[in-house]
Amino acid sequence: MNNEVIEKVETFCSAQFADKKEFVLQDEYNYGHLPLCVIDSVFSIGVKYESVQNVIRRFCDYYKIERCSRKNELTTTDVLGLIEQMTIIDLTEKVFKNRQRTSTKNGILKSEGVVLFLKVLQKFKVEQFSDIAGIITNQQFENEIRQIPGQKSGISLKYFFMLAGSDDLIKPDRMILRFLENITGQKLRLNDCQLILTAVTERLKNQGFNITAKKLDNLIWSYQRTLQN
């Protein structure tokens, strides 16, 4: 990646987030149950995050789940056992109360996308947060997730890994891309986002920031949302 691009982003972030050197992530990065990371990552694509928060709240309220407590951590199989007691339509209408689809062309209901994502996790014996390390670089696992309608880009998967505990990954979406293009004045690709923010994160650490790529992603998201309000 061009050093000039990285330097421009570093300069902007260093100034814009100067008061965030000891930044603490919000609750959505501290879920108590791995399946909530799946729900968040699938429902978050292409929408305002407030709608995702509503989906998580409805799900937790319906099943009486404590969102951020790992005291009684629910496994992938536990949650599949709950939601497979009803049809996809009932899950959509009664639990998530959200009819969004994974993509505008040939997409499926996001509620179905969640079920299919959970089934792949179950197949690879990923039940709890402690199991994530075993599949984070597993190409077969990634391929199966990408075969779910609407998941071909891999954005949801990267976001899932980020929510599930990977400090090194970001969610390379249009919000992040727009931020980087506005700063650099260059046309970039989604794949460039991870490379740029990884490099900028290391540079900010050298300036005394208590920062990770995950935290930087969140700071950028929050900044971009304020511009839209």
C-alpha positions in Angstrom: 0.0 0.0 0.0 1.2 3.5 -0.9 2.9 5.2 2.1 1.4 8.5 1.1 -2.1 7.0 1.6 -1.2 5.6 5.0 0.4 8.8 6.1 -2.7 10.9 5.2 -5.0 8.5 7.1 -2.6 8.4 10.1 -2.4 12.3 10.2 -6.2 12.6 10.1 -6.8 9.9 12.7 -4.1 11.1 15.1 -5.7 14.6 15.1 -9.4 13.6 15.0 -9.1 10.9 17.7 -6.5 12.6 19.9 -8.9 12.5 22.9 -9.6 8.7 22.4 -6.1 7.3 23.2 -7.7 5.2 26.0 -10.8 4.3 24.0 -13.0 1.5 25.3 -15.2 -0.5 22.9 -19.0 -0.4 23.2 -21.3 -3.2 24.4 -21.7 -4.7 20.9 -18.1 -5.8 21.1 -18.7 -7.6 24.5 -21.5 -10.0 23.7 -21.9 -12.8 26.2 -22.9 -15.4 23.6 -21.2 -16.3 20.3 -24.5 -16.6 18.4 -25.2 -12.9 19.0 -22.1 -12.1 17.0 -23.6 -14.0 14.1 -26.9 -12.2 14.3 -25.1 -8.8 14.5 -22.8 -9.6 11.6 -25.6 -10.8 9.3 -28.1 -8.1 10.0 -25.6 -5.2 10.0 -24.9 -5.3 6.2 -26.2 -2.3 4.3 -28.3 -0.8 7.2 -28.1 1.7 10.0 -26.7 0.1 13.1 -29.7 1.2 15.2 -31.8 -1.4 13.3 -29.2 -4.1 14.2 -29.4 -3.1 17.9 -33.1 -3.4 17.8 -32.9 -6.9 16.3 -30.4 -8.0 19.0 -32.7 -6.5 21.7 -35.8 -8.3 20.4 -34.0 -11.6 20.2 -32.6 -11.3 23.7 -36.0 -10.2 25.1 -37.9 -13.0 23.3 -35.6 -15.7 24.7 -34.8 -13.9 28.0 -31.1 -13.8 27.3 -28.6 -11.5 29.1 -26.8 -9.9 26.1 -23.4 -9.1 27.7 -23.1 -11.7 30.4 -21.0 -14.8 29.8 -22.0 -16.4 33.1 -24.3 -18.8 31.3 -22.8 -18.7 27.8 -25.2 -20.1 25.2 -23.6 -22.3 22.6 -24.2 -22.4 18.9 -26.2 -25.6 19.4 -28.2 -24.1 22.3 -29.4 -21.2 20.1 -30.0 -23.4 17.1 -32.2 -25.6 19.3 -34.2 -22.5 20.3 -34.7 -21.0 16.9 -35.3 -24.2 14.9 -38.4 -24.8 16.9 -40.2 -22.3 14.6 -40.2 -21.7 10.9 -38.1 -19.0 9.2 -41.2 -16.9 8.7 -42.1 -17.1 12.4 -38.5 -16.4 13.4 -38.6 -13.3 11.1 -42.0 -12.0 12.2 -42.1 -13.0 15.8 -38.5 -12.9 17.1 -36.4 -10.6 14.9 -39.3 -8.6 13.6 -37.2 -7.7 10.6 -37.8 -8.7 7.0 -34.5 -7.5 5.5 -32.7 -9.7 3.0 -29.0 -10.6 2.7 -28.9 -8.8 -0.7 -31.2 -7.0 -3.0 -30.6 -9.6 -5.8 -31.4 -13.2 -5.0 -31.0 -12.6 -1.3 -32.6 -14.6 1.4 -34.2 -13.3 4.6 -31.4 -12.3 7.0 -33.1 -14.5 9.7 -32.5 -17.5 7.4 -28.9 -16.3 6.8 -28.4 -16.4 10.6 -29.6 -20.0 10.8 -27.4 -21.1 7.9 -24.3 -19.3 9.4 -25.0 -21.0 12.8 -25.2 -24.4 11.1 -21.8 -23.9 9.5 -20.4 -23.0 12.9 -22.0 -26.1 14.4 -20.6 -28.3 11.6 -17.1 -27.1 12.4 -17.6 -27.6 16.1 -17.5 -23.8 16.9 -19.8 -23.6 19.9 -18.3 -20.8 22.1 -15.9 -17.9 21.9 -13.0 -20.3 23.0 -13.5 -22.3 19.7 -12.9 -19.3 17.4 -9.1 -19.8 17.2 -9.6 -23.1 15.4 -11.4 -21.7 12.4 -10.2 -18.1 11.9 -7.8 -19.2 9.2 -9.7 -22.2 8.0 -10.3 -21.8 4.3 -12.9 -24.5 4.1 -14.9 -22.8 6.8 -14.7 -19.5 5.0 -15.7 -21.0 1.7 -18.9 -22.5 3.3 -19.9 -19.2 4.9 -19.4 -17.4 1.5 -21.7 -19.9 -0.1 -24.6 -18.6 2.0 -26.7 -16.3 -0.2 -25.6 -12.7 0.4 -22.3 -13.7 2.1 -20.1 -14.0 -1.0 -18.1 -10.8 -0.2 -16.9 -12.1 3.1 -17.7 -8.8 4.9 -20.0 -10.4 7.4 -17.5 -13.1 8.1 -14.7 -10.6 8.9 -17.1 -8.6 11.1 -18.1 -11.8 12.8 -14.5 -12.6 13.6 -14.0 -9.0 14.9 -17.1 -9.2 17.1 -16.0 -12.6 18.4 -12.7 -11.3 19.6 -10.2 -10.7 16.8 -8.5 -7.3 17.5 -6.7 -7.4 14.2 -9.7 -7.4 11.8 -12.0 -4.7 10.6 -15.3 -4.6 8.9 -14.4 -3.4 5.4 -17.7 -1.9 4.3 -18.8 1.2 2.4 -18.7 3.4 5.5 -15.0 2.7 6.1 -14.2 2.9 2.3 -15.9 6.3 2.1 -13.9 7.6 5.1 -10.6 6.5 3.6 -11.5 7.9 0.1 -12.5 11.2 1.5 -9.2 11.6 3.4 -6.9 10.3 0.7 -8.7 11.7 -2.4 -8.1 8.3 -4.1 -10.3 5.6 -5.4 -9.8 2.5 -3.2 -11.1 -1.1 -3.0 -12.7 -2.7 -0.1 -9.7 -5.0 0.2 -7.5 -2.0 0.7 -9.3 -1.0 3.9 -7.8 -3.8 6.1 -4.3 -3.1 4.8 -4.5 0.6 5.4 -6.1 0.5 8.9 -3.7 -2.2 10.0 -0.7 0.0 9.1 -2.3 3.1 10.6 -3.0 1.2 13.8 0.7 0.3 14.3 1.6 4.0 13.7 -0.9 5.2 16.2 0.4 2.8 18.8 3.8 4.4 18.4 2.1 7.7 19.2 0.8 6.4 22.5 -2.7 5.3 21.5 -4.1 2.2 23.2 -5.5 1.1 19.9 -6.3 -2.0 17.8 -7.6 -2.3 14.3 -10.9 -3.3 15.8 -11.0 -0.1 17.9 -9.9 2.1 15.0 -12.7 0.6 12.9 -15.2 1.5 15.6 -13.9 5.1 16.0 -14.2 5.6 12.3 -17.7 4.2 12.2 -18.8 6.5 15.0 -17.2 9.5 13.3 -18.9 8.7 10.0 -22.3 8.3 11.7 -22.0 11.8 13.2 -21.5 13.2 9.7 -24.8 11.6 8.6 -26.9 12.9 11.5 
